[in-house]
Amino acid sequence: MIRSELIQKIAEENPHLFQRDVERIVSTIFDEITGALVRGDRVELRGFGAFSVKKRDGRTGRNPRTGEAVEVEEKHVPFFKTGKLLRDRLNGA
């Protein structure tokens, strides 16, 4: 599902809301999650999962084309861990 499909689905299930309001709500939710991750906070949506940021240390990599050693800088990457309820639903429990 992509963002526009999510907005469409929410708008269909809530006919009392205008589509532009649903778009604003979805954008606000994503912006708040992103902002929290940028600050280094953890975002937990009970029953769904938790978003957090993990740090990857710098390392020496290899260019697959040339085989030449390349320094890869330290970076932060988003991480998502599913919640128990989501895992159970996916596995038919």
The 8 nearest C-alpha neighbors of each residue, nearest first, counted from 0:
[[1, 4, 5, 2, 3, 8, 6, 7],
 [0, 2, 4, 3, 5, 6, 7, 8],
 [1, 3, 5, 4, 6, 0, 25, 7],
 [4, 2, 6, 5, 1, 7, 0, 22],
 [5, 3, 7, 1, 6, 2, 0, 8],
 [6, 4, 2, 8, 3, 7, 9, 1],
 [5, 7, 3, 9, 4, 8, 22, 10],
 [6, 8, 4, 10, 5, 9, 3, 11],
 [9, 7, 11, 5, 10, 6, 4, 12],
 [8, 10, 12, 6, 11, 7, 13, 5],
 [9, 11, 13, 7, 8, 12, 18, 14],
 [12, 10, 8, 9, 13, 14, 7, 6],
 [11, 13, 9, 10, 14, 8, 7, 15],
 [12, 14, 10, 15, 11, 16, 9, 17],
 [15, 13, 16, 11, 10, 12, 17, 9],
 [14, 16, 13, 17, 10, 12, 11, 18],
 [17, 15, 14, 13, 18, 20, 10, 21],
 [16, 18, 20, 19, 21, 15, 10, 14],
 [19, 17, 21, 20, 10, 22, 16, 6],
 [18, 20, 22, 17, 21, 23, 16, 24],
 [21, 19, 23, 17, 18, 22, 24, 16],
 [20, 22, 24, 18, 23, 19, 25, 6],
 [23, 21, 19, 25, 20, 24, 6, 26],
 [22, 24, 20, 26, 21, 25, 27, 19],
 [25, 23, 21, 27, 26, 22, 20, 28],
 [26, 24, 28, 22, 27, 23, 21, 29],
 [27, 25, 23, 29, 24, 28, 30, 22],
 [26, 28, 30, 24, 25, 29, 23, 31],
 [27, 29, 25, 31, 30, 26, 24, 32],
 [30, 28, 32, 26, 31, 27, 33, 25],
 [29, 31, 27, 33, 28, 32, 34, 26],
 [32, 30, 34, 28, 33, 29, 27, 35],
 [33, 31, 29, 35, 34, 30, 28, 36],
 [32, 34, 30, 36, 31, 35, 29, 37],
 [35, 33, 31, 37, 36, 32, 30, 38],
 [34, 36, 40, 38, 32, 37, 33, 31],
 [35, 37, 39, 33, 40, 38, 34, 32],
 [36, 38, 34, 39, 35, 33, 40, 52],
 [39, 37, 35, 36, 40, 34, 33, 41],
 [40, 38, 36, 37, 35, 52, 41, 51],
 [41, 39, 35, 36, 38, 42, 51, 37],
 [40, 42, 51, 50, 43, 36, 39, 35],
 [43, 41, 50, 49, 51, 40, 32, 44],
 [42, 44, 49, 45, 48, 50, 41, 47],
 [43, 45, 48, 47, 49, 46, 42, 82],
 [46, 44, 47, 43, 48, 82, 49, 84],
 [45, 47, 84, 82, 85, 48, 83, 44],
 [48, 46, 82, 85, 44, 45, 81, 84],
 [49, 47, 82, 81, 44, 80, 43, 46],
 [48, 50, 43, 80, 42, 79, 44, 81],
 [51, 49, 79, 42, 78, 41, 43, 80],
 [50, 52, 41, 78, 77, 36, 79, 42],
 [53, 51, 77, 76, 78, 36, 75, 39],
 [54, 52, 76, 75, 77, 78, 55, 51],
 [55, 53, 75, 74, 56, 76, 52, 73],
 [54, 56, 74, 73, 75, 53, 57, 76],
 [57, 55, 73, 54, 58, 74, 72, 71],
 [56, 58, 73, 72, 71, 55, 59, 74],
 [59, 57, 71, 70, 60, 56, 72, 73],
 [58, 60, 70, 69, 71, 68, 61, 57],
 [61, 59, 69, 68, 70, 71, 58, 62],
 [60, 62, 68, 69, 67, 66, 63, 59],
 [61, 63, 66, 67, 64, 65, 68, 69],
 [64, 62, 66, 65, 61, 67, 60, 68],
 [65, 63, 62, 66, 67, 61, 68, 69],
 [64, 66, 67, 62, 63, 61, 68, 69],
 [65, 67, 62, 63, 61, 64, 68, 69],
 [66, 68, 65, 62, 61, 69, 63, 64],
 [69, 67, 61, 60, 62, 59, 66, 70],
 [70, 68, 60, 61, 59, 71, 67, 62],
 [69, 71, 59, 60, 58, 72, 68, 57],
 [72, 70, 58, 57, 59, 60, 69, 73],
 [73, 71, 57, 74, 70, 58, 56, 55],
 [72, 74, 57, 56, 55, 71, 75, 54],
 [75, 73, 55, 54, 72, 76, 56, 57],
 [74, 76, 54, 53, 55, 52, 77, 73],
 [75, 77, 53, 52, 54, 78, 74, 55],
 [78, 76, 52, 51, 53, 79, 75, 50],
 [77, 79, 51, 52, 50, 53, 76, 80],
 [80, 78, 50, 49, 51, 81, 77, 48],
 [79, 81, 49, 48, 82, 50, 78, 51],
 [82, 80, 48, 47, 85, 79, 49, 86],
 [81, 83, 48, 47, 46, 85, 84, 86],
 [82, 84, 86, 85, 87, 46, 81, 47],
 [83, 85, 46, 87, 86, 82, 88, 47],
 [84, 86, 88, 47, 82, 87, 83, 46],
 [87, 85, 83, 89, 84, 88, 90, 82],
 [86, 88, 92, 84, 90, 85, 89, 83],
 [89, 87, 91, 85, 90, 86, 92, 84],
 [88, 90, 86, 87, 91, 85, 92, 84],
 [89, 91, 87, 88, 92, 86, 85, 84],
 [92, 90, 88, 89, 87, 86, 85, 84],
 [91, 87, 90, 88, 89, 86, 84, 85]]
